[in-house]
Amino acid sequence: MKCIYCGETESKVIDSRVSEDGTSIRRRRECIACGKRFTTYEKIEPVAVYVIKKSGNRQPFDAQKIRAGIIRACEKRPVPISKINNLIAEIEKNVYNMPDNEIQSSKIGDLVMQGLKDIDDVAYVRFASVYRQFKDINTLLLEIKDILNAKSGENK
């Protein structure tokens, strides 16, 4: 493992822990050359899953793209990073448990939206506005009314 500070390839493992969901191992390392510490994660390399975009193009599934979109939606919101990580792990699990090794990008978007709806309404609307490409303010207002109606139904 290459040190992110000095580039040295020799490091020693200080601590190892299994992640909460049991899908990865977190290793705390110390560089032999510079003595600085850094963290690495070890995961099982899953079977290749391809995302079918709206254009029909296929590209490999990349959870980092989901992470970037969710973090952007949750920006300046009181959403703990643990909830974001749990949502991403849940989406990854759903994607890799699909019977086929191809998935529509719209299905992934729906999974993200459902997860965000449970975490934070504002993050949900932010993501939905990009994902659903709201054409005008009326479409956005309809989405917000749906959220409010669902919330009022839960409070009864």
C-alpha angles and dihedrals in degrees: 000000000000118000111244090215106047105007095240113151097211117088137147127227112243099178138001127197135173113238120250092257092045094235099111145024121234114212124192108208137189121209113237092212105044101016094229120138130230139169129241131185125215118205135172109256104242128216111279112268121190127210117219107216125210088259090058093250118135125220134169116273110259118190089194089070089055090047091052092050094047093047090049090051092048095046112137091003125120093249115137115231088233090065090049091049092048091050092050091048090050092050091048090050091051092048095049092045093057112118092234128053091230127072133182114247088229090062090054090048090052091051091051092047093049091050094047091048088061093046108040132352095210092050088048092053091045092052093042092052090059098034096047093036096225107218097203145000093267092063090050091049091052090054091050091049089053090054092048092048091050091049093049089050090054092051094056 
